[in-house]
């Protein structure tokens, strides 16, 4: 969670995250006789709407929270995994993705990305691509130990709409690579 509140430059109603979590997980669940993937509103078809965005534009650090969830069920509900209430933190320490229900305090880091996170600014929107999020130990345990720590997940795409009343002038099509390193998390 952010340490201090900043005035937001973002339009929440037009900002979202797109994430399929893990392709092989989706294929496995749908390949079972009774497997289902259910998108829990307001999330739908891999899109999670933003509920909180803190950070300045251009993005040098960001705290973002996304609403909704996806539920994976199979084997007469012996497998029942819900990934939701996603929070993404980007800063000097790297990019970390937390989900609800993972830690004793409610959420914990599910996956993280070390190294470069790309950013593109186009028509008042900023896209951030977390191309190689990797499971933490807690994330691997949450998924039942089927995947090990460090397993790559699907890329995560954040689309941030600038609040027109606070937007700074941006060059359409400008691309910038942001580089961070992150400490190993459990």
GIPEKA-V396378 format. One line per field, one symbol per residue. phi: phi as a letter, one per 20 degrees, with the letter a starting at -180 (. if undefined). psi: psi as a letter, one per 20 degrees, with the letter a starting at -180 (. if undefined). burial: + if it has 9 or more other C-alpha atoms within 8 Angstrom, else -. A space follows every 50 residues. Layout:
phi: ???
psi: ???
burial: ???
This chain:
phi: .ffbedfeddeffddaddaembgfffffgfeegdfccdeegefalnddff dbccqedffdbbccccenbcddcallmfdbdddalfccccageodcddcf nedfeobbfebbcdnfdeccdblmddddddfcfdgeffffffenmfdegn ffdfgdddddeffgfcfefcefnfdbdddcdcffdf
psi: qqhqpqppjqohijqrqppjfoghgggggiirhjpqopppqjqpljpoqq ipopqrpqohqqpppqrrrpppqrlljhonppoalpppppahibppoqqq jhrhjgqrpgrqpqbppqppppljqppponhlppprghgghhjjjhqrpi pprqqpppoppqohiiqqpqppipqqpppqqqqpq.
burial: --------++++--++++++--+--+--++-+-++++-++-+++-+++++ ++++++---++++++++++++++++---++--+++++++++-++++++++ -+----+++++++++-++++++-+++++++++++++++++--+----++- --+++++++++++---+------+---+-+++----
